[in-house]
Amino acid sequence: MEIAAVTSTVSVAPQSRQLVNALSGKLGSVSSLSFGFFEKEYCFKSSRLRLSASASMDAVTAEKISPAASFLDKRENGVLHFVKYHGLGNDFILVDNRDSSEPKITQEQAAKLCDRNFGVGADGVIFAMPGVNGTDYTMRIFNSDGSEPEMCGNGVRCFARFIAELENLQGKHSFTIHTGAGLIVPEIQDDGQVKVDMGTPILKAQDVPTKLPGNKGEAVVQAELVVDGVSWNVTCVSMGNPHCITFGKKGGPSLKVDDLNLPEIGPKFEHHEMFPARTNTEFVEVLSRSHLKMRVWERGAGATLACGTGACALVVAAVLEGRANRKCTVDLPGGPLEIEWKQEDNHIYMTGPAEAVFYGSALL
Ligand SMILES: N[C@@H](CCC[C@H](N)C(=O)O)C(=O)O
């Protein structure tokens, strides 16, 4: 290997002249060496080399280090290593938190990291934590505003792929995951897609939660919600987290979701007094009984390109309103999800992609 530049003067103890010779032997030629203890790094044409002398000065070791590793060594405190994933453009910072049941960063730090101008940029931060009550793992998530939701459908697909990467697992695998919405079971398929048993929907108004009175038993189905003086028809469904689903205004035409001014109307649903825990809102267009199209305004994250729990909730709403079959393709701005609300077990199954897009280290 040829030395391109020596970054600093090497010092060697006077009694260790033989060390200088050894060093010269390893490096070929070093133009200037003075005396004293040394552990120095050298820049070579294509890599860096760290040279160390042992305390007894009887050995010289040369360890090749990559530029990235040497940078991270110096920055280890106050740095968060992460992998960024997305599920149909719903993007998350995934943190390996398997060694602790406390998230490695605070909700305030998560909000800063999610900022698309001043941070990494993401719809949320997800922590892979030790399981509880016999589950394999626990998933916690902070929204981009720092609030903590109970569940995240696209996030749990990313979580499954993240675990497979951390554990070096190939092919088909399923995991039991404890979440704020209870037990969730994602299964990585042979083609890399992730099929998730999302559990059962919650329809009882006070458990969604919504203050709208139940009008179909205890469920709120196609009920009137006045938003800014305009009456909408809504159905309320919880997938562990709250969803308000609308197919349009009362007495109005079917929704054309591309025409909506989401940043204007979305926050009015999210913060409506009828939703004591705020709400996610799905605006839905029926393309056929097995094909729905939606745009979402997420609680704590705003307009996102996809929402897995939302896609599940809207299929439940569409079935309850008699608009669709139990098995549908849901088109989201970021792409399609396959959703099935099975009659046999009342569980909802969601199938879709999850992709790693980059590895990073964020300064906290
Ligand atoms: N995008 C997620 C939902 C994330 C949580 C949501 N913003 C909430 O506050 O409930 C999904 O894919 O389900």
The ligand as a Gaussian input file, in Angstrom:
#p B3LYP/6-31G(d) Opt

LIG

0 1
 N      -49.608000       5.969000       9.209000
 C      -49.988000       5.050000      10.193000
 C      -50.761000       5.578000      11.349000
 C      -49.842000       6.347000      12.286000
 C      -50.518000       6.793000      13.535000
 C      -51.532000       7.874000      13.322000
 N      -50.944000       9.087000      12.832000
 C      -52.249000       8.134000      14.652000
 O      -51.939000       9.125000      15.355000
 O      -53.126000       7.345000      14.991000
 C      -50.555000       3.782000       9.606000
 O      -50.030000       3.356000       8.566000
 O      -51.442000       3.157000      10.199000

